[in-house]
Amino acid sequence: MEYTCAEYRIEMILLNLKRRLQHEGLGEKEKGDILLQIKKLEAKMGLE
């Protein structure tokens, strides 16, 4: 199985989003948006 640049890019975006969730002072709407993006990316990578 080959690990592509696209997969690496998605993985880095996912890690960044998860880090953003750790920040204090994050609004509920922004937190919800980030969680939605994470869910979409995990589905795209087959991590659900």
Chimera marker file (.cmm) of the C-alpha trace (Angstrom):
<marker_set name="trace">
<marker id="1" x="0.000" y="0.000" z="0.000" r="1" g="1" b="0" radius="0.5"/>
<marker id="2" x="1.342" y="3.384" z="-1.007" r="1" g="1" b="0" radius="0.5"/>
<marker id="3" x="1.106" y="6.499" z="1.178" r="1" g="1" b="0" radius="0.5"/>
<marker id="4" x="0.322" y="9.437" z="-1.089" r="1" g="1" b="0" radius="0.5"/>
<marker id="5" x="0.896" y="13.172" z="-0.743" r="1" g="1" b="0" radius="0.5"/>
<marker id="6" x="-2.866" y="13.696" z="-0.627" r="1" g="1" b="0" radius="0.5"/>
<marker id="7" x="-3.191" y="11.300" z="2.311" r="1" g="1" b="0" radius="0.5"/>
<marker id="8" x="-0.337" y="13.024" z="4.111" r="1" g="1" b="0" radius="0.5"/>
<marker id="9" x="-1.953" y="16.414" z="3.539" r="1" g="1" b="0" radius="0.5"/>
<marker id="10" x="-5.303" y="15.249" z="4.919" r="1" g="1" b="0" radius="0.5"/>
<marker id="11" x="-3.553" y="13.735" z="7.932" r="1" g="1" b="0" radius="0.5"/>
<marker id="12" x="-1.744" y="17.011" z="8.681" r="1" g="1" b="0" radius="0.5"/>
<marker id="13" x="-4.994" y="18.999" z="8.362" r="1" g="1" b="0" radius="0.5"/>
<marker id="14" x="-6.678" y="16.550" z="10.725" r="1" g="1" b="0" radius="0.5"/>
<marker id="15" x="-3.889" y="16.891" z="13.302" r="1" g="1" b="0" radius="0.5"/>
<marker id="16" x="-4.066" y="20.678" z="13.087" r="1" g="1" b="0" radius="0.5"/>
<marker id="17" x="-7.833" y="20.663" z="13.638" r="1" g="1" b="0" radius="0.5"/>
<marker id="18" x="-7.443" y="18.413" z="16.676" r="1" g="1" b="0" radius="0.5"/>
<marker id="19" x="-4.814" y="20.788" z="18.093" r="1" g="1" b="0" radius="0.5"/>
<marker id="20" x="-7.158" y="23.744" z="17.573" r="1" g="1" b="0" radius="0.5"/>
<marker id="21" x="-9.774" y="21.970" z="19.701" r="1" g="1" b="0" radius="0.5"/>
<marker id="22" x="-7.327" y="22.055" z="22.624" r="1" g="1" b="0" radius="0.5"/>
<marker id="23" x="-7.232" y="25.885" z="22.718" r="1" g="1" b="0" radius="0.5"/>
<marker id="24" x="-9.102" y="27.560" z="25.532" r="1" g="1" b="0" radius="0.5"/>
<marker id="25" x="-11.545" y="30.302" z="24.677" r="1" g="1" b="0" radius="0.5"/>
<marker id="26" x="-12.858" y="28.488" z="21.638" r="1" g="1" b="0" radius="0.5"/>
<marker id="27" x="-16.464" y="29.454" z="20.933" r="1" g="1" b="0" radius="0.5"/>
<marker id="28" x="-19.160" y="26.801" z="20.741" r="1" g="1" b="0" radius="0.5"/>
<marker id="29" x="-19.868" y="27.523" z="17.066" r="1" g="1" b="0" radius="0.5"/>
<marker id="30" x="-16.191" y="27.334" z="16.134" r="1" g="1" b="0" radius="0.5"/>
<marker id="31" x="-15.800" y="24.133" z="18.162" r="1" g="1" b="0" radius="0.5"/>
<marker id="32" x="-18.792" y="22.607" z="16.365" r="1" g="1" b="0" radius="0.5"/>
<marker id="33" x="-17.389" y="23.629" z="12.978" r="1" g="1" b="0" radius="0.5"/>
<marker id="34" x="-14.022" y="22.063" z="13.786" r="1" g="1" b="0" radius="0.5"/>
<marker id="35" x="-15.649" y="18.834" z="14.985" r="1" g="1" b="0" radius="0.5"/>
<marker id="36" x="-17.674" y="18.668" z="11.761" r="1" g="1" b="0" radius="0.5"/>
<marker id="37" x="-14.529" y="19.127" z="9.656" r="1" g="1" b="0" radius="0.5"/>
<marker id="38" x="-12.750" y="16.420" z="11.659" r="1" g="1" b="0" radius="0.5"/>
<marker id="39" x="-15.653" y="14.029" z="11.151" r="1" g="1" b="0" radius="0.5"/>
<marker id="40" x="-15.639" y="14.659" z="7.376" r="1" g="1" b="0" radius="0.5"/>
<marker id="41" x="-11.882" y="14.146" z="7.078" r="1" g="1" b="0" radius="0.5"/>
<marker id="42" x="-11.966" y="10.966" z="9.160" r="1" g="1" b="0" radius="0.5"/>
<marker id="43" x="-14.743" y="9.622" z="6.942" r="1" g="1" b="0" radius="0.5"/>
<marker id="44" x="-12.703" y="10.491" z="3.859" r="1" g="1" b="0" radius="0.5"/>
<marker id="45" x="-9.736" y="8.585" z="5.295" r="1" g="1" b="0" radius="0.5"/>
<marker id="46" x="-11.896" y="5.658" z="6.388" r="1" g="1" b="0" radius="0.5"/>
<marker id="47" x="-11.247" y="6.214" z="10.103" r="1" g="1" b="0" radius="0.5"/>
<marker id="48" x="-14.860" y="6.224" z="11.260" r="1" g="1" b="0" radius="0.5"/>
<link id1="1" id2="2" r="1" g="1" b="0" radius="0.2"/>
<link id1="2" id2="3" r="1" g="1" b="0" radius="0.2"/>
<link id1="3" id2="4" r="1" g="1" b="0" radius="0.2"/>
<link id1="4" id2="5" r="1" g="1" b="0" radius="0.2"/>
<link id1="5" id2="6" r="1" g="1" b="0" radius="0.2"/>
<link id1="6" id2="7" r="1" g="1" b="0" radius="0.2"/>
<link id1="7" id2="8" r="1" g="1" b="0" radius="0.2"/>
<link id1="8" id2="9" r="1" g="1" b="0" radius="0.2"/>
<link id1="9" id2="10" r="1" g="1" b="0" radius="0.2"/>
<link id1="10" id2="11" r="1" g="1" b="0" radius="0.2"/>
<link id1="11" id2="12" r="1" g="1" b="0" radius="0.2"/>
<link id1="12" id2="13" r="1" g="1" b="0" radius="0.2"/>
<link id1="13" id2="14" r="1" g="1" b="0" radius="0.2"/>
<link id1="14" id2="15" r="1" g="1" b="0" radius="0.2"/>
<link id1="15" id2="16" r="1" g="1" b="0" radius="0.2"/>
<link id1="16" id2="17" r="1" g="1" b="0" radius="0.2"/>
<link id1="17" id2="18" r="1" g="1" b="0" radius="0.2"/>
<link id1="18" id2="19" r="1" g="1" b="0" radius="0.2"/>
<link id1="19" id2="20" r="1" g="1" b="0" radius="0.2"/>
<link id1="20" id2="21" r="1" g="1" b="0" radius="0.2"/>
<link id1="21" id2="22" r="1" g="1" b="0" radius="0.2"/>
<link id1="22" id2="23" r="1" g="1" b="0" radius="0.2"/>
<link id1="23" id2="24" r="1" g="1" b="0" radius="0.2"/>
<link id1="24" id2="25" r="1" g="1" b="0" radius="0.2"/>
<link id1="25" id2="26" r="1" g="1" b="0" radius="0.2"/>
<link id1="26" id2="27" r="1" g="1" b="0" radius="0.2"/>
<link id1="27" id2="28" r="1" g="1" b="0" radius="0.2"/>
<link id1="28" id2="29" r="1" g="1" b="0" radius="0.2"/>
<link id1="29" id2="30" r="1" g="1" b="0" radius="0.2"/>
<link id1="30" id2="31" r="1" g="1" b="0" radius="0.2"/>
<link id1="31" id2="32" r="1" g="1" b="0" radius="0.2"/>
<link id1="32" id2="33" r="1" g="1" b="0" radius="0.2"/>
<link id1="33" id2="34" r="1" g="1" b="0" radius="0.2"/>
<link id1="34" id2="35" r="1" g="1" b="0" radius="0.2"/>
<link id1="35" id2="36" r="1" g="1" b="0" radius="0.2"/>
<link id1="36" id2="37" r="1" g="1" b="0" radius="0.2"/>
<link id1="37" id2="38" r="1" g="1" b="0" radius="0.2"/>
<link id1="38" id2="39" r="1" g="1" b="0" radius="0.2"/>
<link id1="39" id2="40" r="1" g="1" b="0" radius="0.2"/>
<link id1="40" id2="41" r="1" g="1" b="0" radius="0.2"/>
<link id1="41" id2="42" r="1" g="1" b="0" radius="0.2"/>
<link id1="42" id2="43" r="1" g="1" b="0" radius="0.2"/>
<link id1="43" id2="44" r="1" g="1" b="0" radius="0.2"/>
<link id1="44" id2="45" r="1" g="1" b="0" radius="0.2"/>
<link id1="45" id2="46" r="1" g="1" b="0" radius="0.2"/>
<link id1="46" id2="47" r="1" g="1" b="0" radius="0.2"/>
<link id1="47" id2="48" r="1" g="1" b="0" radius="0.2"/>
</marker_set>
